[in-house]
Amino acid sequence: MALSYKARRRLALLVLVLGLPAYIVLAVTLVNLFERPSIWVEFGIYVGLGVLWAFPLKAVFKGIGQADPDAPSKQDQDS
């Protein structure tokens, strides 16, 4: 079942406003569990987790910045 454009926009907004800050807190907590790792290990963890969150949500964010494909076009409204 494919999500509609409106549903994907709402879900993307929800992920960015609530999910991403929660994920950031989780990432910082994960790094703090280690006994002060070296700067490169810490950097690697942050980069890895920074990229990892986007892969499962790729379908949600795809095409969100474009106009609604289901909306009637401006030419249809003028006729």
C-alpha positions as CSV (number, residue, x, y, z in Angstrom):
1,M,0.0,0.0,0.0
2,A,1.5,3.3,-1.1
3,L,1.1,6.4,1.0
4,S,-0.6,9.4,-0.6
5,Y,1.3,12.6,-1.1
6,K,-0.4,14.3,1.8
7,A,0.3,11.4,4.1
8,R,3.9,11.3,3.2
9,R,4.2,15.1,3.8
10,R,2.7,14.7,7.3
11,L,4.8,11.7,8.1
12,A,7.9,13.5,7.0
13,L,7.1,16.5,9.1
14,L,6.4,14.2,12.1
15,V,9.7,12.4,11.6
16,L,11.7,15.7,11.3
17,V,10.0,17.4,14.3
18,L,9.7,14.5,16.8
19,G,11.7,11.6,15.5
20,L,15.0,13.2,14.5
21,P,15.5,15.0,17.9
22,A,14.7,11.8,19.7
23,Y,17.2,10.0,17.5
24,I,19.9,12.6,18.2
25,V,19.4,12.1,22.0
26,L,19.7,8.4,21.4
27,A,22.9,8.8,19.5
28,V,24.5,11.1,22.1
29,T,23.4,8.7,24.9
30,L,25.0,5.8,22.9
31,V,28.3,7.6,22.6
32,N,28.2,8.6,26.3
33,L,28.0,4.9,27.2
34,F,31.6,4.5,26.1
35,E,34.4,5.5,28.4
36,R,35.4,8.6,26.4
37,P,36.4,7.1,23.1
38,S,39.0,8.7,20.8
39,I,37.8,11.6,18.7
40,W,37.9,9.4,15.5
41,V,35.8,6.7,17.0
42,E,33.3,9.2,18.3
43,F,33.3,11.0,14.9
44,G,32.7,7.6,13.1
45,I,29.8,6.8,15.4
46,Y,28.1,10.1,14.8
47,V,28.7,9.9,11.0
48,G,27.4,6.4,10.9
49,L,24.3,7.1,12.9
50,G,23.8,10.4,11.0
51,V,23.6,8.5,7.7
52,L,21.8,5.4,9.0
53,W,18.6,7.1,10.0
54,A,17.8,8.2,6.5
55,F,17.9,4.9,4.7
56,P,14.7,3.4,6.1
57,L,12.9,6.7,5.6
58,K,14.0,7.3,2.1
59,A,10.6,6.5,0.6
60,V,8.9,8.9,2.9
61,F,11.0,11.9,1.9
62,K,11.2,11.1,-1.8
63,G,9.4,13.8,-3.8
64,I,8.1,15.8,-0.8
65,G,9.7,19.1,-2.1
66,Q,7.7,18.9,-5.4
67,A,4.2,19.9,-6.1
68,D,1.4,17.6,-5.3
69,P,1.1,15.2,-8.3
70,D,-2.6,14.4,-7.3
71,A,-3.7,18.0,-7.3
72,P,-5.5,19.3,-10.3
73,S,-3.2,21.3,-12.6
74,K,-3.5,25.0,-13.1
75,Q,-4.6,24.4,-16.7
76,D,-7.5,22.2,-15.5
77,Q,-8.7,25.0,-13.2
78,D,-8.6,27.6,-15.9
79,S,-10.8,25.6,-18.3
